[in-house]
Amino acid sequence: MAATVSWDGLRELAAFRAEKGCAISLYLNLDPRVAPTAGDAQARVNSLLDEAARRAGANRHELTHEQRMALKVDLERIRRFFELEFDRDGAHGLAVFAASLDNFWRPLPLAVPVPDAVKVNDDFYLTPLVPLVGQGEGALVAVVSRERGDLYRLRAGRLGHAHGPTLRREAVLAQTASPGSAWSGASGPAPPGRERSVAGRWSRNPTSASSAGDGSARPTLGP
């Protein structure tokens, strides 16, 4: 399941310095349009790991034997993690931070895509994570039908029912209607076609769901 990037988590990663070995930072784009199958994603991982191994080989004279062996172990651990342990469900990106000689290992599934990248240094490469801090966490989606309204909350890149009692239709309409809109001040039944749930559409494409003009229910977002 995808995780939300927090400032505290980012600070912890930024404070790390490899004192004994090397710090590996790997980012993988899991957008279904880029890597639609498990085989496509695995091929991208292998390409990134091969690139990291080539870079380490080019700098082998700067590394001790212990550091070279640890780097090899870390790259193989990332490969095996992706093959055997990683659950892609809800993740559109992946970041992995590894430095075995300094006892550090952190895979971080992401709710949004990130560009493929791999870095080997004495600290972690964090630039791709900065725009993702807190992104989407806690957003609310309201789904309106003729008789009731339901609230969904975005958590870790997935929609789930918000905790609490089901809202009456009027309460949800009060949240979703904006001044001057077709729903503003509505007192009768929802217009025909407005009662279809947008939960599935939102999880696949939040932009199109939030600007729905095709007869589907209109969601509203909140912190």
C-alpha positions in Angstrom: 0.0 0.0 0.0 1.3 3.5 -0.9 2.5 5.7 1.9 2.2 9.4 2.3 5.5 11.3 2.4 5.7 13.5 5.5 8.1 16.3 6.4 9.3 14.3 9.4 10.1 11.3 7.2 11.9 13.5 4.7 14.0 15.1 7.5 15.0 11.7 8.8 16.2 10.7 5.3 18.0 14.0 4.8 19.9 13.6 8.1 21.4 10.3 7.0 25.1 10.1 6.1 26.8 6.8 5.2 29.8 6.5 7.5 30.9 3.0 6.6 29.5 2.3 3.1 27.4 3.7 0.3 23.9 5.1 0.3 21.7 3.8 -2.6 18.6 5.8 -3.7 16.3 4.1 -6.3 13.1 5.6 -7.7 10.8 3.6 -10.0 7.9 4.9 -12.1 4.9 2.5 -11.7 2.4 4.5 -13.7 0.3 1.9 -15.5 0.8 3.8 -18.7 4.6 3.3 -18.3 4.8 -0.1 -16.6 1.4 -1.8 -17.2 2.6 -5.3 -16.3 4.8 -6.9 -13.6 7.3 -7.9 -16.3 7.6 -4.3 -17.5 8.2 -3.0 -14.0 10.8 -5.7 -13.3 12.6 -4.9 -16.5 12.8 -1.2 -15.4 14.1 -2.3 -11.9 16.8 -4.5 -13.5 17.9 -1.7 -15.8 18.3 0.7 -12.8 20.2 -1.8 -10.8 22.5 -2.5 -13.7 23.1 1.2 -14.0 24.0 1.5 -10.3 26.4 -1.5 -10.6 28.1 0.1 -13.6 28.6 3.4 -11.8 30.0 1.5 -8.8 32.4 -0.3 -11.1 33.6 2.9 -12.6 34.4 4.2 -9.1 35.7 0.9 -7.7 39.2 2.3 -6.9 37.5 4.8 -4.5 35.8 2.0 -2.6 37.2 -0.6 -0.2 36.6 -4.3 -0.8 34.0 -4.3 2.0 32.2 -1.4 0.5 32.1 -3.0 -3.0 30.7 -6.2 -1.5 28.1 -4.4 0.6 27.0 -2.4 -2.5 26.5 -5.7 -4.4 24.5 -7.1 -1.5 22.3 -4.0 -1.4 21.5 -4.0 -5.1 20.6 -7.7 -4.9 18.4 -7.0 -1.9 16.5 -4.4 -3.8 16.1 -6.8 -6.7 14.7 -9.6 -4.5 12.5 -7.1 -2.6 10.8 -6.1 -5.8 10.5 -9.7 -7.0 9.2 -11.3 -3.8 8.0 -8.8 -1.3 6.7 -5.6 -2.9 2.9 -5.2 -3.2 2.1 -2.9 -6.0 -1.5 -2.4 -4.9 -2.3 1.3 -4.7 1.3 2.3 -5.6 2.2 4.4 -8.7 5.8 4.8 -7.7 8.5 3.3 -5.5 11.5 4.7 -3.7 14.1 2.5 -2.0 16.9 3.7 0.3 19.6 1.2 1.2 22.9 1.3 3.1 23.6 -2.1 4.7 27.0 -1.2 6.2 25.2 1.6 8.1 22.2 -0.6 8.9 19.7 1.4 6.8 16.9 -0.1 4.7 13.7 1.7 3.7 11.3 0.9 0.9 8.7 3.6 0.3 5.7 2.8 -2.0 4.3 6.1 -3.4 0.8 7.1 -4.4 2.0 9.1 -7.4 4.5 8.4 -10.2 8.2 9.5 -9.9 10.8 9.5 -12.7 13.1 6.5 -12.8 16.4 7.3 -11.1 19.2 5.6 -9.2 22.0 7.3 -7.2 25.0 6.0 -5.2 26.5 8.4 -2.8 27.2 9.0 0.9 23.7 10.5 1.4 20.2 9.9 -0.1 18.9 11.6 -3.2 15.6 13.1 -2.1 14.7 15.7 -4.7 11.8 13.6 -6.2 10.1 13.3 -2.8 9.9 17.0 -2.0 6.8 17.8 -4.2 5.0 14.7 -2.8 5.0 15.8 0.9 1.4 15.4 2.2 0.0 15.1 -1.3 -3.6 14.0 -1.3 -3.7 12.7 2.2 -7.1 13.2 3.9 -8.9 14.5 0.8 -12.7 13.9 1.0 -14.9 12.8 -1.9 -18.7 13.2 -1.5 -21.0 11.0 -3.5 -24.6 12.2 -3.8 -27.7 10.1 -4.7 -31.4 10.9 -4.5 -31.8 9.7 -0.9 -28.3 9.7 0.7 -24.8 10.9 0.6 -21.6 9.0 1.3 -18.1 10.4 2.2 -14.9 8.8 1.1 -11.5 9.7 2.4 -8.2 9.4 0.5 -5.7 7.5 2.6 -2.3 6.2 1.4 -3.4 6.7 -2.2 -6.7 4.7 -1.9 -10.3 5.7 -1.3 -12.1 4.2 1.7 -15.3 5.1 3.5 -14.8 8.0 5.9 -15.5 7.1 9.5 -18.7 8.3 11.0 -22.4 8.0 10.2 -23.7 8.4 6.6 -24.7 11.9 5.9 -28.1 13.0 4.8 -28.4 14.1 1.2 -29.0 17.7 2.2 -25.8 17.8 4.2 -23.7 16.5 1.4 -25.3 18.9 -1.1 -24.4 21.7 1.2 -20.8 20.7 0.9 -20.8 20.0 -2.8 -22.8 22.9 -4.1 -20.9 26.1 -4.9 -22.5 29.5 -5.4 -24.0 29.9 -8.8 -23.8 26.2 -9.6 -26.7 24.0 -10.8 -26.8 22.4 -7.3 -26.6 25.6 -5.3 -29.7 25.8 -3.1 -31.0 22.5 -4.4 -34.1 21.3 -2.5 -35.5 18.6 -4.8 -34.1 15.3 -6.0 -30.7 15.2 -7.5 -30.7 15.8 -11.2 -31.0 12.5 -13.3 -27.6 10.9 -13.8 -26.1 12.7 -10.8 -26.3 9.7 -8.5 -23.7 7.4 -9.9 -20.8 6.8 -7.5 -17.5 8.5 -8.4 -15.4 6.5 -6.0 -14.0 4.1 -8.7 -13.4 7.0 -11.1 -11.7 9.0 -8.4 -9.2 6.3 -7.5 -8.3 6.0 -11.2 -8.3 9.6 -12.2 -8.8 12.2 -9.5 -8.5 15.2 -11.9 -11.3 14.0 -14.2 -13.5 13.1 -11.2 -13.1 16.5 -9.5 -14.0 18.3 -12.7 -16.8 16.0 -13.7 -19.1 17.5 -16.3 -20.3 14.2 -17.8 -23.3 13.6 -15.6 -21.6 11.9 -12.8 -21.7 12.8 -9.1 -19.6 15.9 -8.2 -17.0 15.2 -5.5 -15.7 17.9 -3.1 -12.3 18.0 -1.6 -11.2 19.1 1.8 -8.1 18.8 4.0 
